[in-house]
Amino acid sequence: QRSRCLCRDPFGVSSALSVSKSIMESAIPTQRVLQTVDSGLYLEKGEADIFWLLFGTVLVFLMQAGFALLEVGSVRSKNTKNILTKNILDASYGAILWWLVGFGVAIGQAGPASEDTNIEEILGETYYALAYDFGRRPDGNIYATWMFQWAFAATAVTIVSGVVAERVTFIAYFVYATVLICLVYPVVVHSVWSADGWLTAFRDDDLLLDCGVIDFAGSGVVHMTGGVAGLVAAIFVGPRKGRFSASGEPIDIPGQSPIYRNLGTFILWFGWFGFNGVSTLYIGDGFSVVASKTMVTTVIAAAAGCLTCTVVGKATTNIIDMDLAGNGVLAGLVSITAPCSTCEPYGALAIGIIGGLIYIASSKLLVFMKIDDVVDAIPVHGFCGAWGVIAAGLFATDFNYEAAYYSARADDCAGAFYVDSGNALGAAVAFVVFIFFWVGVTMSIVFGTLSVLGVARVDEEAEEMGLDAAEHGGFFLDVLSKSGPVYASKAAKGETKTAA
């Protein structure tokens, strides 16, 4: 039986691709990049796999635009420039940190230190700054993997910036982004997605509960990590001024544009096809079937989450709420990200429905606890991310596990609904607990220190004025008004005021 273990570790680091090696090590390639076949021109398998990763990178990176639209539509106009700047920095600052440190921690392989310790189970020792390590030269697959994983890392940071929008200083932003990208997030990545990680399912033996964790595209690795970090940030920074009354009653603070929020949701859904589908990492040898099925389950779960939230919202408030519908889509997407390759479409339907209900309940729980989350990212990414990991331990069928992971242990490591063993579910629970404590403790140290130093939150005057005026040279709407026909007409008549 064909199994993913034939070409695993998960990122193709150990198995150098012949095409990539020939291109890197020789001025004249010994293998043609394109082969002529009777029916046309085809990429060789190694080159097709690299293209597949780069294609996925483009889709996932587009999600940054989706997050930007969703977040800017959720804040007030006086904080437009601030939140958009942080979205740009998530990708830009994050890229440098990921290149220098994060990728090595997350994907690096064992080195000399591993001979006397088990450090390789926690973090990697190679590929820091993509340097040549221990005589191994990076190949094309490594560069493509770096790109794909950088897009994922940027997502984890963006989740936090949305939670604490409108009130966090740039000092706090740079500090938490640095710690998250260089240490907190990559350690979680390494634990599950590296063949050396202590929770991984991508090796033959020495596995947690003999199975390891099923988190195919990152419900836990990316989304729960970002959600827990955002929860800690929201607790330490506190709610926005005016979010709760003196008696503790919640006061709605409407965002500036439902149009931006809706468009952002659609762009995120579009990018999720790369997030989940391209997490096969390969496209040949039958992985195209896995990728196709993964995209189908992604659509069904998103749709189920949307409809569930819409129906519940109508039943409880008699309103068809656009934001509930949009966040229902995101709740379904996050929920299906871990089990997307191992569940059946009917399983995706159930996962999406439950994800929608979890989103609604956890959103209300946060309001009850007086935790202010501007974009509802903690319920969507944190709570639904945890549910996605658990769902993978329940809904993974033996057939799909064979196709996406290892055929030899499918009878023992499929979900608890399909096999007598509960090992996959037990590993999932252990992973959720690990993320909660690892991310919760480390980010509590970060935000606790920032709070004690008085640099976590902007002062009341800046918050009241708006961060665009306080930090970015003026309001976004002022710029619009001075570029429009009304201002031009007034200027011609001498009716505009000139600043001294």
Disulfide bonds with the S-S distance in Angstrom:
Cys211-Cys413 2.03
